[in-house]
Amino acid sequence: MGICHSYTPDGRCVSLLKILLTNFCLYDCQYCVNRRSSDVPRARFTPEEVVTLTMDFYRRNCVSGLFLSSGIIRSADYTMEQLIRVARLLREEHEFRGYIHLKTIPEADPALIEQAGRYADRLSVNIELPTDASLQTLAPEKHIGSIKGAMQTIYTGVQTVLNEPRAPRFAPAGQSTQMIVGADDTDDSTILHSAQSLYGNFKLRRVYYSAFSPIPDSPKSVPLAAPPLMREHRFVPG
Ligand code: SF4
């Protein structure tokens, strides 16, 4: 539990400690167990605790790196700063040479995304759903413009390094995204078309699909035809 697998640019499979900085969240995405209206117990790591945990696992050879995400705390910028702090402490104070994948908060200042790329091997921004209409219905606080804007910032950073070898390091393992499938009646060809356009426009390394998985005891007040979903398994503090 809490360890996932990913692939490095040269094709090696690596084990990553996959955790949330916190499962507290200001947003209310209806497919997410950590949404604001969910009654799950909340917990939060400090950046220093995540660093200690990562180094402990890494030194014991249990993981080759960290995959860090977070619910939205206080603001997009503040949350992104906390994620960057973890990566910076690992790289600069602990000389961590392992793999770092940081989930990017779409609404964060592009300057913060650029900073994240200095420390992370891979950055990812979740597209969340295959169509803008699905996003508006199920995650109304998220905006396709912000999501694609963040992808564009990452794309530009990666291209800059490719075109200017002396440019500062930026996410050498590129970017990926995650799309939830099965949340509504979007057909397969629309899903594949959406993925194809992301690969083409932003040169994504991978679109990950996450199956919609109902949570049986979800509150009845959630205004959904289907129950809210567990989007993926991630270790949270507690
Ligand atoms: S998907 Fe992310 S932003 Fe939306 S409620 Fe869950 S943790 Fe918050």
Residues whose N, C-alpha, C, O or C-beta is under 5 A from the ligand:
A	BS01	SF4	C25 Y27 D28 C29 C32 N34 R35 R36 S70 G71 I72
